[in-house]
Amino acid sequence: MKRFELWLANLSAYLGGESSLARPVVILQTNLLNEVYPSTIVCPLTNNFKDDVEILRIRVESVHLSHKSDIMVDHIITLDNRRFIKKLGKLTPKQIERVTYSLKVILDL
């Protein structure tokens, strides 16, 4: 896994449970930790769109996704690496720039 890649991940409450909530996520964590650390910091994506929240949501249209989605920059979570199902692709340079900017704003960095 690499920073700013799109992955399909299991976000269900129980790892390995029968019902799974598979959702695309964006990897936020530095590549220095991605190969050796047992969990990864991500932002989930949603297709439940909200208007007038540009800093908190970033619209993504990608050949790697089945439909338009929003990156929920305000929903940063850490997932066990066993939850990752498959790589879907990578954000574009413009999308990476927008995610980076939004993270700096909401985290006051």
N, C-alpha and C positions, 0 to 999 in steps of 0.2 A: 504494500500500500504506500502511496506517495501523497504528499500534500496537494490539495485541490483536485484530487481525483474524485469521481462520482462512483459510489459503490451501492449495491443493493444490500441492505442489512436487516436482520431480524430484530425488530424493536418490541416484540411481545414481552410480557412481564416475566415469563419463565423461559429460560433457554432450553430448547429442545421440546417445548410443549407442543401439543397437537395443533392448537390454533396459533398461527403466526401472523404478525403484522410486519410484512416486508415492505420496506420503504427505501427510496434512494436517500443517501446521505453524502455530504461533502466532507472529505478529510481536512481538518484544520491543523492538526498536530505537526510539529516539525519532523522532517524525514530522519533526523538524528535518533528519534525514539521509535519510529515506526517498525523497524525490524527486530528490536530487542525488548520492547515494553509490551506487557500482556493486554493493554487496553489502548484505545485510540479516541482522541477528542474529535467530535464531528458536529455538524449542523444538519438536521434532517430537512428534507424537502416536503412540500405539500402542494396539492392542487386545489386547496381551499383558499382562494385569493382574497386579499384585503386591499382596499385602495387607501391611498394617503398615508402609507407607512414605508416610504422608500428606504429609510435607514434600516428598518427591521426586516424587510423582505426584499429579495432580489429575484426578479423574474428570469427564468432560465428556459430558453428554447434550445434544444439540443437533439441531434440525431441519435444520441445515446439514451434518450428518454422517450417513453411512449406518448407523452403529452407535455404541454407547458407546465412548469412547476415554479414555485417560489422557494428559494432558500430561506429558511427561518433563522436569520442571524441571531435573533434574541433567544433561541432555544438550544444553546450549546449544551451538549451532553457527552459523556464518556461511555464508550461501549467496550465490552470484552471482545477481544479479537475473534473469538469463536462465533460471534454474531454476524460476521461479514460473509455474504453469500457469493457475490461475484462482482467483478469490476465492470462498470458501465461505460466509463470514458473519463474525460478530464474537462475542467472548465476552460473557457477561452481566456486569453490574456486580459481582455476587457472585463470579463466576469470576475477574474481573480482580483483585479484592481478594485472593483466595486465591493467585493467581499472584504478585502483588506481594509478599505476605507470605513465600511460600516462597523467592522470589529473595533477599529480604533475609536470610533465615535461612541459606541455603546459601552465600551470598557474604559473610556476616558484615558486612552494611552497616548 
